[in-house]
């Protein structure tokens, strides 16, 4: 991630420890309402946790302030801050990330109106065990929106946007976003696969 991108998103480090990344979350009015920290030298067993947040803050989507208010075509939602920064680095506009992982939807009430400004949502979650994170939770909470999902094949065997970018470059990220598709409803059969039935014989 370039210095230009980190400056645009106001990324900094801990005052007393430059091994701690600080992600400030600004709402679309420019007010900082949430802060997340990440240890860059985290070691399992030695450190208590890799990431944490300030208490008594307001969870929102990371990158709201950096979205283009004049372009409400699509909003891309990722699972991690590094992934949304990756999309921005690749020139993809309106990329945000959830504040506290795939199961944390405490941001919904605080960002509901913001998300609904966009015509469609593209989910670019983490790809693990053949599933894309965030999809079901976002579909459930925004049932009226057009929701597209990055195709599993466009992850190219990687876990997330940053992994794809580091291994395959900018074009792979742009392709993944452009190829995102609306998932079919799982409980509905294609009419072409339904056999004809003679009602008079029932």
C-alpha positions in Angstrom: 0.0 0.0 0.0 1.6 3.3 -1.1 2.3 6.3 1.2 -0.2 8.3 -0.9 -3.0 5.9 -0.1 -2.2 5.6 3.6 -2.1 9.4 3.9 -5.5 9.7 2.1 -7.0 7.4 4.7 -5.1 9.1 7.5 -3.4 5.8 8.6 -0.8 6.3 11.4 1.0 4.3 14.1 0.9 4.3 17.9 2.4 7.2 19.6 4.7 5.1 21.8 4.9 2.0 19.5 5.4 2.2 15.7 4.6 -1.5 15.4 0.9 -0.7 16.0 -1.1 0.5 13.0 -3.9 2.9 13.8 -7.0 3.0 11.5 -9.2 6.0 12.1 -12.8 5.6 10.9 -14.4 8.8 9.6 -18.1 9.1 8.8 -19.2 10.7 5.6 -19.4 14.1 7.4 -15.7 13.9 8.3 -16.1 13.1 12.0 -13.8 10.4 13.4 -16.1 8.1 15.4 -14.2 4.8 15.7 -10.5 3.7 15.9 -9.0 0.3 15.3 -5.5 -0.9 16.2 -3.4 -3.7 14.7 -0.1 -5.2 15.8 2.2 -5.6 12.8 4.6 -7.8 14.7 1.9 -10.0 16.3 3.0 -13.4 17.5 0.6 -16.1 18.5 1.2 -17.2 22.1 3.2 -14.1 22.9 0.6 -11.4 22.3 -2.9 -11.3 23.7 -4.5 -10.1 20.5 -3.7 -9.0 17.0 -6.4 -6.3 16.7 -8.5 -4.3 19.1 -10.7 -1.2 19.1 -11.4 1.8 21.4 -14.3 1.3 23.7 -17.4 3.5 23.7 -17.0 4.4 20.1 -19.4 4.2 17.1 -18.8 1.3 14.7 -19.0 2.3 11.1 -17.6 1.3 7.7 -13.9 2.1 7.2 -13.4 4.4 4.2 -16.8 6.2 4.2 -15.2 9.7 4.0 -13.0 8.6 1.1 -16.0 7.5 -1.0 -17.0 9.7 -3.9 -20.4 11.3 -3.1 -21.0 12.0 -6.8 -20.7 8.4 -7.8 -23.4 6.2 -6.2 -23.2 3.4 -8.8 -21.7 0.8 -6.5 -20.2 0.3 -3.0 -17.6 -2.5 -2.5 -17.6 -4.0 1.0 -14.6 -6.0 2.2 -13.9 -7.8 5.4 -10.6 -6.0 6.3 -9.2 -2.5 6.3 -6.1 -3.7 4.3 -8.4 -5.1 1.6 -10.3 -1.8 1.2 -7.0 0.0 1.0 -5.9 -2.5 -1.6 -8.9 -1.7 -3.8 -8.3 2.0 -3.4 -4.6 1.5 -4.4 -5.9 -0.2 -7.6 -8.1 2.7 -8.5 -11.4 1.1 -7.4 -13.7 3.8 -6.0 -16.1 3.5 -3.1 -14.3 0.6 -1.3 -15.1 0.2 2.4 -14.6 -2.5 5.0 -16.5 -3.7 8.0 -15.0 -2.6 11.4 -14.7 -5.9 13.3 -14.8 -8.9 11.1 -17.3 -11.1 9.2 -19.7 -11.6 12.1 -19.8 -8.1 13.4 -22.8 -6.2 12.0 -23.0 -3.6 14.7 -22.2 -1.0 12.0 -25.5 -1.5 10.1 -27.7 1.0 12.1 -25.0 3.6 11.9 -24.4 3.2 8.1 -27.9 2.1 6.8 -28.7 5.4 5.1 -25.1 5.7 3.7 -25.2 2.2 2.1 -28.7 2.8 0.7 -27.4 5.7 -1.4 -25.7 3.3 -3.7 -27.5 1.4 -6.5 -25.7 -1.9 -5.8 -23.4 -3.5 -3.3 -20.4 -5.7 -4.3 -19.3 -8.0 -1.6 -15.5 -8.7 -1.7 -15.2 -10.7 1.5 -12.6 -13.3 2.5 -12.7 -16.6 0.5 -12.4 -19.6 2.9 -13.5 -23.2 2.4 -15.4 -22.3 -0.7 -17.5 -19.6 0.9 -17.3 -15.8 0.7 -17.6 -14.0 4.0 -20.2 -11.2 4.7 -22.5 -12.3 1.9 -25.4 -13.8 3.9 -25.3 -11.1 6.5 -25.4 -8.2 4.0 -28.2 -9.9 2.0 -30.3 -10.3 5.1 -29.9 -6.7 6.2 -30.3 -5.1 2.7 -32.9 -7.3 1.0 -34.0 -4.5 -1.3 -30.5 -3.8 -2.8 -28.9 -5.3 -5.8 -26.1 -7.4 -4.2 -23.3 -8.9 -6.3 -20.5 -11.2 -5.1 -16.9 -11.6 -6.4 -16.7 -15.0 -8.0 -14.7 -17.7 -6.3 -12.6 -18.3 -9.4 -11.6 -14.6 -9.4 -9.8 -15.1 -6.1 -7.3 -17.2 -8.0 -6.8 -19.5 -5.1 -6.1 -16.6 -2.6 -7.9 -15.6 0.5 -8.6 -11.9 0.1 -8.1 -8.8 -2.0 -4.7 -8.0 -0.6 -3.4 -11.5 -1.2 -4.7 -11.4 -4.8 -3.1 -8.0 -5.4 0.3 -9.0 -3.9 0.5 -12.1 -6.1 -1.3 -11.1 -9.3 -1.4 -7.3 -9.4 -3.9 -4.5 -10.1 -5.5 -6.0 -13.1 -6.6 -9.1 -11.2 -8.4 -6.9 -8.6 -10.2 -4.8 -11.3 -11.2 -8.0 -13.1 -12.6 -9.5 -9.8 -14.7 -6.4 -9.2 -16.0 -6.1 -12.8 -16.9 -9.9 -12.9 -18.9 -9.8 -9.6 -22.3 -11.5 -10.1 -25.7 -11.7 -8.5 -25.9 -15.0 -6.7 -28.9 -17.1 -7.6 -31.5 -17.7 -4.9 -30.6 -21.1 -3.4 -34.1 -22.4 -2.7 -35.5 -21.7 -6.2 -35.2 -24.1 -9.2 -34.5 -23.0 -12.7 -37.9 -23.4 -14.6 -36.0 -25.3 -17.4 -35.2 -28.0 -14.9 -38.8 -28.6 -13.8 -40.5 -31.6 -15.4 -44.0 -31.2 -16.9 -46.8 -32.8 -14.9 -50.2 -34.0 -16.3 -52.5 -32.4 -13.7 -55.4 -34.8 -14.8 -53.4 -37.8 -13.6 -52.7 -36.4 -10.1 
